Amino acid sequence: MNELEEKNMTSDRRTVLITGATSGIGLGLAQRFLREGYHVVGTGRSAERLQVTATQLKVGERFLGVAGDVADPDAARRAFAEAIAAFGHVDVLVNNAGLFTAKPFIHFTAAEIDEQIATNLKGMLYHSQEAARHMSERRRGSIVSITASLALQPDHRVPALMNVALKGAVNHATKALALELAPFGVKVNAVAPGVVATPMHGPEVNAAYGAMHPLGRVATIDEVCDAVLYLAHSNYITGVVLPVDGGSSAGK
């Protein structure tokens, strides 16, 4: 293969930008998109953790880590600039970075509320704004945000008002942005997981949470990734919030 052919193959390969790509669902998404043949740009707070992630993924130049605070608009601009400089374009944005804290609302401090707003809402807004600019010019692209099943159907057993409020805002923003970007061929959707089995929870915790889901278990990371890939690749679905929650949001 000559240099020109290799360059053309690189420019033709699709690129995804995933926020919070160093662990949990974000790391699972990076692995899945790489298997689908994408270039992957992953963001995270720590350059060191991103380097560990790059080593773990073992894909060489197909993964680019960009360190920064997800709630910083300059970090969002830098992530897209570096992605475009390295790979030519961004086809898919996955707004994955987020915080979840289950405790009574009256116990949240002002600092904790600010942190929740910064990560769960501002991070999505700033990265989606950069994606909207870039993808509108290209007249194609897909934005998928990870929200929460609890924002669709709050549960009295899980005191999580901050998550419900902010992920609920992302759910509605998804619909509004889908309408705004539809004339440009850009699709905007969300995936709303219930509890997901990640290294954060042990088997006993997963079993207890699983009993709260109608299907009797928590989701796997792969099942959340399935939904994200489905929406990212769909040509005619936009403005959808897709629950991946074993029926938890269906009702009581």
VENDAVEN-V142612 format. One line per field, one symbol per residue. phi: phi as a letter, one per 40 degrees, with the letter a starting at -180 (. if undefined). burial: + if it has 24 or more other ideal C-beta (glycine too) atoms within 12 Angstrom, else -. Layout:
BEGIN
phi=???
burial=???
END
This chain:
BEGIN
phi=.cccccccccccccbbbbcgccafcccccdccccccgccbbbbacbcccccccdcccfbfccbbcbcicdccccccccccccccccbgabcbbbcbdabbbbaddcccccccccccccccbcdcccccccccccccccfaiabbbcbadcccadbccbcadcccccccccdccdcccdcccdcbgbcbaabbcccbcbdcbcdccccccdcccdcgaccccccccdcccccccccbbagbbccbafgcccib
burial=------------++++++++++++++++++++++-+-++++++++----+--++--+----+++++++++++--++-+++-+++-++-++++++++++++++-----+-------++++++++++++++++++++-----+++++++++++++++--+-+++++++++++++++--++--++-+-+++++++++++++-------+--++-++---+++++-+++-+++-+++----+++++++++-++---
END
